[in-house]
Amino acid sequence: MKKIISIVLSLILLVSLTAIFTPIASANPDVMLVIYVSVPDDWENPGFWAWGDEGNVFESWPGEEFEPLPDNPGWFYVHVPAWADEGIVNANDGSIQTGNIEIGYEDLWITVSGDGDDFEVTTDPQTQGDAPPFVSKYTVFARVPADWDEPHFWAWGSEGNAFEAWPGEPMTDAGDWYRVRVPTWANNVIVNANDGSVQTENIEDMPGEDMWIIVEERAGENARANVSFTNPDHAGAPLVMIRAHVPLAWGDDIRLWAWGSQGNLFDGWPGGALTQGAGRWWEIEVEGWADNYIVNAENGSIQTADMGGVETGVDVWFVIDSSGDYSIYYDEPIVLDTEDEPDPTPAPADPDPTPTPAPTPTPADNGDSNNLLWILLGVGAGVVIIVVIVIVVLKNKK
C-alpha cells in the first residue's frame, strides 16, 4: 500500500508541475525554442514565419532566415519564442512554403520533401549536437553601385568581430536591395564588394536596429554611405484609397492589414481601421507601396486570404462575398447591395497565384486566466486523488 501511495503522489506532483510550468514557460518572452529544418535542394534561403497570441514573431514575410546547423550538412536552424503557436517554412523569397505547422513547448525537427505540402514534424532529435545559442539580430539593407560584385558585410562591436574573416558575410540579393542579418551588439559596419577591394567608409556607433544603406562611389576614396532607419523607397510614397465591400455579418469594425517586400504598412495586427463610405464601401487612405492585403473584422477573427500581387500606387477596390472569396478591381465596380453573390464589372485583376501566409489573428490577451485555470485543474485533481487514497487507507485499517 505504501508503494502505491508513493506512486500516486509522484503522479500528482508531475501533473501539477506540468500544469503550472508549461503555460508559464510559454508566456515567458525569454524562453526560446529551436526549429530545425531540412529542405529540398531547390529550396534556396529557407525562412521561417511564426505567430501566436502575442502577434507575429517577425516583422514581415518571409520571416527569419534559417542558418546552417554546424556539423549537420543539409540542416538549418532558427530560434523562436516559446509563445509562438504556429509557423510556416518557406524558401525562394517566400514563393514556396509549407502549410501551417503547430509549435508546442519543445524544439522541433521538420523534414520537407517534394513540394510544401509534403513535410514531417517530430520532437525526436534528428541532428547531432545543439544549435548555437540565440543572438538578437537586426537587418541591414544595402544598395550598391552597378560595378560592385558580390557585396559582403563586415561588422564589429563590444564582443569583437561579428564574422570570422574579411570581407565578412555575403549579402543576399533581395531584389531592389541586398540584405544581411547582424548581431545587435555589432554597431560598427562596412559594406564592401569585389573581394573586399572596394568598400564604404566606416559606419560607426549605429543603434543596432534595422537600417538602409545607399552606397555612393567616390573616385580614389572609400565610398560614401547614406544611412536611413526607415526605407527610403517608402518616403513620399503616393497615398492611395483602399476600399472594401464586405458581408453585413462582418459588423462595423473592418480592418486592413498590408505589407510589401520591405515590411508591414501598419504596426500591428489586425491593422488600420476602415471608415464607412457611400454604397456600403469601407475605405482607408494609405501609402501606396504595399502589394499584399488582408481585409478582416472582429479583431481579426474573420478575414480574407492573402490578396497578393496587388498593383502599387493606385486606388484599389476589394469585393468580398459571404464565403470570404474576393475579387480585386482598379476601377469602381458595380456591386449588388445585397448579400447575394455580387455581379461586379469590369473583369477583376488576376490575384497572385502564390499567396503568402496570412498572419494569424491575435485574440484578446487571456494568458493569466489560462495559467490560473491550469493551476486550479492540477491542484483540484491532486486533492481528489489524495481524498480517495485516504478513504481507501482508512477502510483497510478497519
Wavefront OBJ file of the C-alpha trace (Angstrom):
o trace
v 0.000 0.000 0.000
v 2.861 2.423 0.816
v 4.359 1.847 -2.652
v 1.013 2.551 -4.300
v 0.615 5.760 -2.306
v 4.155 6.864 -3.285
v 3.497 6.243 -6.975
v 0.185 8.101 -6.890
v 1.714 11.066 -5.073
v 4.539 11.211 -7.658
v 1.993 11.289 -10.469
v 0.089 14.074 -8.708
v 3.299 16.098 -8.400
v 4.182 15.551 -12.073
v 0.722 16.582 -13.307
v 0.676 19.644 -11.076
v 4.131 20.807 -12.156
v 3.261 20.302 -15.824
v 0.008 22.238 -15.430
v 1.752 25.071 -13.635
v 5.026 25.484 -15.519
v 4.061 24.744 -19.134
v 1.872 27.848 -19.607
v 4.285 29.958 -17.573
v 7.208 28.892 -19.797
v 5.217 29.512 -22.948
v 4.375 33.053 -21.824
v 7.966 33.925 -20.869
v 9.489 36.022 -23.679
v 12.980 34.909 -22.636
v 12.289 31.222 -23.320
v 13.392 30.336 -26.846
v 12.734 27.183 -28.859
v 14.830 25.896 -31.742
v 13.228 24.965 -35.053
v 15.434 22.644 -37.125
v 14.636 22.042 -40.795
v 15.861 20.014 -43.752
v 14.577 21.192 -47.150
v 14.903 20.073 -50.795
v 17.978 21.217 -52.727
v 15.970 23.681 -54.820
v 14.646 25.493 -51.727
v 17.023 28.467 -51.557
v 17.446 30.674 -48.480
v 14.828 28.897 -46.338
v 12.995 31.105 -43.870
v 10.527 30.682 -41.015
v 7.347 32.665 -40.360
v 5.736 32.255 -36.915
v 2.917 33.733 -34.861
v 0.974 33.266 -31.630
v -1.258 35.030 -29.141
v 1.123 37.985 -28.971
v 1.069 38.524 -32.750
v 3.647 37.864 -35.453
v 7.097 36.823 -34.223
v 8.927 38.538 -37.089
v 8.256 41.929 -38.654
v 7.456 40.881 -42.206
v 7.132 37.897 -44.514
v 9.055 35.675 -45.205
v 10.260 35.930 -41.597
v 13.616 34.915 -40.160
v 16.142 33.236 -42.444
v 17.394 29.851 -41.241
v 21.114 29.458 -40.577
v 23.162 26.340 -41.434
v 23.496 23.995 -38.460
v 27.194 23.339 -37.707
v 28.368 19.739 -38.293
v 24.957 18.735 -39.728
v 25.042 19.116 -43.547
v 21.618 19.816 -45.033
v 20.113 21.011 -41.739
v 19.282 24.578 -40.724
v 18.022 26.188 -37.519
v 16.208 29.266 -36.245
v 15.106 30.408 -32.780
v 11.509 31.370 -31.930
v 9.965 32.468 -28.618
v 8.020 29.797 -26.722
v 4.767 31.771 -27.055
v 4.697 31.073 -30.806
v 1.842 28.672 -31.665
v 2.246 28.074 -35.400
v 4.791 28.532 -38.146
v 5.499 28.108 -41.846
v 8.733 27.039 -43.538
v 9.299 28.887 -46.808
v 12.052 29.497 -49.354
v 12.960 31.292 -52.584
v 11.932 34.663 -51.106
v 8.693 33.190 -49.793
v 7.449 31.956 -53.172
v 7.258 28.333 -51.929
v 6.102 27.254 -48.497
v 4.725 24.515 -46.289
v 1.310 24.522 -44.677
v 0.860 25.661 -41.082
v 2.999 23.794 -38.538
v 1.905 23.580 -34.901
v 4.531 24.596 -32.343
v 4.305 23.174 -28.823
v 6.723 23.755 -25.985
v 9.590 21.661 -27.374
v 12.198 22.005 -30.096
v 11.012 20.753 -33.494
v 12.705 18.896 -36.341
v 10.977 19.444 -39.701
v 11.818 17.473 -42.834
v 10.429 18.932 -46.062
v 10.432 16.766 -49.184
v 8.871 17.399 -52.568
v 6.571 20.416 -52.530
v 5.441 22.377 -49.499
v 2.567 20.004 -48.715
v 4.943 17.113 -48.042
v 6.673 17.511 -44.684
v 7.169 15.641 -41.406
v 7.432 17.142 -37.924
v 8.855 15.481 -34.817
v 10.192 16.379 -31.385
v 12.661 13.467 -31.576
v 16.163 14.806 -32.334
v 17.247 14.237 -35.929
v 20.572 16.067 -35.670
v 23.800 15.854 -33.677
v 24.681 18.457 -31.062
v 22.871 21.633 -30.055
v 22.201 24.714 -32.126
v 24.269 27.809 -31.295
v 22.657 29.993 -28.615
v 20.145 32.657 -29.564
v 21.593 36.027 -30.589
v 19.393 39.079 -31.134
v 19.895 40.491 -34.641
v 18.872 43.379 -36.840
v 18.602 43.613 -40.642
v 20.751 45.756 -42.911
v 19.632 46.562 -46.457
v 22.170 47.960 -48.922
v 22.053 49.356 -52.442
v 25.467 49.469 -54.133
v 26.977 50.771 -57.426
v 26.436 48.612 -60.512
v 30.092 47.558 -60.717
v 30.168 46.249 -57.134
v 30.078 42.460 -57.498
v 29.026 40.095 -54.700
v 28.547 42.622 -51.879
v 29.678 41.499 -48.419
v 29.124 42.953 -44.974
v 31.650 43.480 -42.194
v 30.626 44.381 -38.631
v 32.185 44.671 -35.194
v 31.353 45.875 -31.711
v 31.644 45.202 -27.989
v 32.060 41.444 -28.477
v 34.611 41.622 -31.298
v 34.081 40.882 -34.980
v 30.646 39.642 -35.991
v 32.094 37.424 -38.748
v 35.182 35.243 -38.895
v 37.235 36.976 -41.576
v 37.221 39.865 -44.030
v 35.299 40.590 -46.275
v 32.638 39.237 -43.923
v 29.154 37.856 -44.594
v 27.843 37.686 -48.187
v 24.691 39.769 -48.605
v 21.544 38.157 -50.020
v 20.072 39.629 -53.198
v 16.537 40.698 -52.184
v 15.533 42.378 -55.441
v 15.842 46.148 -55.022
v 18.217 45.713 -52.062
v 20.899 43.396 -50.721
v 20.175 42.109 -47.224
v 22.076 40.668 -44.249
v 21.337 39.892 -40.573
v 23.742 41.267 -37.959
v 24.051 40.805 -34.156
v 22.655 43.831 -32.345
v 25.915 44.290 -30.422
v 27.795 44.878 -33.715
v 27.272 48.625 -34.089
v 30.150 49.438 -36.492
v 29.778 48.289 -40.078
v 31.250 48.358 -43.592
v 29.684 47.400 -46.910
v 32.244 46.050 -49.393
v 32.433 44.148 -52.675
v 34.783 42.752 -55.353
v 36.523 40.508 -52.782
v 36.839 43.436 -50.388
v 38.736 45.672 -52.821
v 36.021 48.358 -52.704
v 34.218 49.439 -49.577
v 32.346 52.149 -47.781
v 33.836 54.368 -45.139
v 33.408 53.080 -41.582
v 29.806 53.447 -40.439
v 30.172 53.729 -36.670
v 28.084 53.870 -33.492
v 24.892 52.577 -35.049
v 21.920 51.870 -32.712
v 21.614 48.163 -33.557
v 18.299 48.425 -35.398
v 17.196 47.874 -38.997
v 18.929 50.239 -41.413
v 19.041 51.024 -45.124
v 22.392 51.999 -46.688
v 22.743 53.590 -50.136
v 26.367 53.499 -51.302
v 27.704 56.377 -53.426
v 31.062 55.793 -55.093
v 33.851 58.391 -54.789
v 36.932 58.285 -57.021
v 40.082 57.308 -55.137
v 38.341 57.122 -51.774
v 36.110 54.857 -49.767
v 32.514 55.162 -50.847
v 30.124 57.446 -49.011
v 27.293 55.634 -47.209
v 23.930 57.316 -46.797
v 22.177 55.676 -43.847
v 18.472 55.696 -43.050
v 16.446 53.881 -40.387
v 13.300 53.845 -42.481
v 13.008 52.506 -46.002
v 13.805 55.464 -48.287
v 11.747 53.863 -51.059
v 8.666 54.456 -48.913
v 9.406 58.109 -48.221
v 6.959 60.301 -50.100
v 5.048 57.297 -51.440
v 1.776 58.430 -53.038
v -1.370 57.992 -50.967
v -3.984 55.641 -52.392
v -7.542 54.838 -51.353
v -8.287 51.222 -50.472
v -11.993 50.294 -50.469
v -13.649 47.040 -49.422
v -17.219 45.762 -49.875
v -17.748 43.150 -47.143
v -20.660 40.983 -45.925
v -23.055 42.674 -43.472
v -22.327 39.887 -40.958
v -18.763 41.201 -40.601
v -20.070 44.057 -38.451
v -18.754 47.593 -38.240
v -15.101 47.126 -37.195
v -13.462 46.457 -40.558
v -9.659 46.444 -40.652
v -6.908 46.359 -43.270
v -3.579 44.567 -42.930
v -0.991 45.300 -45.644
v 2.652 44.618 -46.384
v 5.287 44.676 -49.111
v 8.817 43.454 -49.722
v 10.308 45.659 -47.013
v 7.810 45.413 -44.168
v 4.317 45.927 -42.853
v 2.226 49.014 -43.547
v 0.775 49.044 -40.005
v 2.444 48.499 -36.645
v 0.387 45.504 -35.542
v -2.392 43.086 -36.450
v -5.301 43.472 -37.240
v -4.160 46.709 -38.924
v -5.775 50.029 -39.735
v -9.475 50.763 -39.214
v -11.620 51.490 -42.271
v -14.441 54.035 -42.199
v -17.810 53.512 -43.878
v -18.288 55.406 -47.105
v -21.054 55.524 -49.688
v -22.762 52.403 -51.007
v -21.535 50.048 -48.276
v -17.905 50.666 -49.214
v -15.424 50.700 -46.347
v -12.361 52.825 -47.077
v -8.953 53.900 -45.817
v -6.194 56.062 -47.303
v -2.700 54.584 -47.050
v 0.764 54.861 -48.587
v 0.671 53.062 -51.917
v 3.790 50.868 -51.730
v 2.202 47.702 -50.248
v 1.250 44.916 -52.676
v -0.308 42.357 -50.287
v -3.528 42.913 -48.348
v -5.891 41.199 -45.904
v -9.317 42.600 -45.004
v -10.523 41.385 -41.611
v -13.138 42.018 -38.918
v -13.986 41.183 -35.294
v -10.424 41.871 -34.149
v -9.070 39.693 -36.934
v -11.096 36.602 -36.064
v -12.576 36.592 -39.577
v -10.507 37.531 -42.594
v -9.848 37.090 -46.275
v -6.956 35.024 -47.551
v -3.831 36.934 -48.579
v -4.679 39.183 -51.524
v -1.266 39.278 -53.183
v 0.133 40.783 -56.350
v -1.896 43.978 -55.954
v -0.758 46.854 -58.165
v 1.029 49.575 -56.192
v 0.451 53.313 -56.340
v -3.196 53.147 -57.469
v -6.623 53.080 -55.814
v -7.959 49.556 -55.217
v -11.445 48.087 -54.674
v -11.852 44.688 -52.954
v -15.187 42.866 -53.251
v -15.589 40.101 -50.638
v -18.529 37.681 -50.600
v -20.089 35.784 -47.697
v -17.705 32.831 -48.157
v -14.658 35.094 -47.877
v -13.779 34.852 -51.583
v -12.550 38.104 -53.062
v -12.080 40.000 -56.319
v -9.675 42.872 -56.967
v -10.513 45.950 -59.113
v -8.702 49.113 -60.135
v -11.869 50.905 -61.267
v -15.002 51.106 -59.137
v -17.177 48.042 -59.875
v -20.953 47.781 -59.743
v -21.898 45.617 -56.760
v -25.404 44.453 -55.854
v -26.275 45.897 -52.451
v -27.476 42.542 -51.135
v -25.949 39.504 -49.520
v -26.319 37.654 -52.840
v -23.267 36.835 -54.917
v -22.044 40.204 -56.266
v -22.096 40.840 -60.019
v -19.220 43.299 -60.365
v -17.833 44.817 -63.555
v -15.308 45.218 -65.137
v -13.401 41.897 -65.074
v -11.233 41.545 -61.974
v -7.473 41.554 -61.959
v -5.866 38.147 -61.513
v -4.718 37.565 -57.921
v -1.203 36.416 -57.237
v -1.159 32.603 -57.818
v 1.345 32.124 -54.982
v -0.180 33.672 -51.855
v 1.936 34.407 -48.840
v 0.665 33.357 -45.418
v -1.998 35.323 -43.598
v -0.955 36.474 -40.136
v -2.810 34.509 -37.507
v -5.409 36.601 -35.666
v -4.348 37.991 -32.315
v -7.066 37.213 -29.767
v -7.662 39.192 -26.621
v -4.988 38.556 -24.003
v -6.221 35.852 -21.645
v -2.841 34.371 -20.719
v -3.261 34.982 -16.984
v -6.690 33.325 -16.857
v -5.377 30.338 -18.799
v -2.474 29.940 -16.375
v -4.852 30.118 -13.401
v -7.166 27.543 -14.990
v -4.308 25.071 -15.469
v -3.130 25.572 -11.892
v -6.639 25.080 -10.463
v -7.177 21.944 -12.562
v -3.843 20.474 -11.419
v -4.452 21.260 -7.751
v -8.072 20.051 -7.933
v -7.050 16.734 -9.479
v -4.425 16.261 -6.787
v -6.897 16.935 -3.974
v -9.432 14.460 -5.368
v -6.853 11.688 -5.686
v -5.498 12.304 -2.175
v -9.026 12.111 -0.691
v -9.631 8.796 -2.465
v -6.333 7.405 -1.148
v -7.137 8.436 2.440
v -10.562 6.753 2.252
v -9.032 3.545 0.928
v -6.350 3.501 3.664
v -8.912 4.087 6.433
v -11.099 1.267 5.122
v -8.118 -1.117 5.078
v -7.338 -0.318 8.728
v -10.798 -1.307 9.920
l 1 2 3 4 5 6 7 8 9 10 11 12 13 14 15 16 17 18 19 20 21 22 23 24 25 26 27 28 29 30 31 32 33 34 35 36 37 38 39 40 41 42 43 44 45 46 47 48 49 50 51 52 53 54 55 56 57 58 59 60 61 62 63 64 65 66 67 68 69 70 71 72 73 74 75 76 77 78 79 80 81 82 83 84 85 86 87 88 89 90 91 92 93 94 95 96 97 98 99 100 101 102 103 104 105 106 107 108 109 110 111 112 113 114 115 116 117 118 119 120 121 122 123 124 125 126 127 128 129 130 131 132 133 134 135 136 137 138 139 140 141 142 143 144 145 146 147 148 149 150 151 152 153 154 155 156 157 158 159 160 161 162 163 164 165 166 167 168 169 170 171 172 173 174 175 176 177 178 179 180 181 182 183 184 185 186 187 188 189 190 191 192 193 194 195 196 197 198 199 200 201 202 203 204 205 206 207 208 209 210 211 212 213 214 215 216 217 218 219 220 221 222 223 224 225 226 227 228 229 230 231 232 233 234 235 236 237 238 239 240 241 242 243 244 245 246 247 248 249 250 251 252 253 254 255 256 257 258 259 260 261 262 263 264 265 266 267 268 269 270 271 272 273 274 275 276 277 278 279 280 281 282 283 284 285 286 287 288 289 290 291 292 293 294 295 296 297 298 299 300 301 302 303 304 305 306 307 308 309 310 311 312 313 314 315 316 317 318 319 320 321 322 323 324 325 326 327 328 329 330 331 332 333 334 335 336 337 338 339 340 341 342 343 344 345 346 347 348 349 350 351 352 353 354 355 356 357 358 359 360 361 362 363 364 365 366 367 368 369 370 371 372 373 374 375 376 377 378 379 380 381 382 383 384 385 386 387 388 389 390 391 392 393 394 395 396 397 398
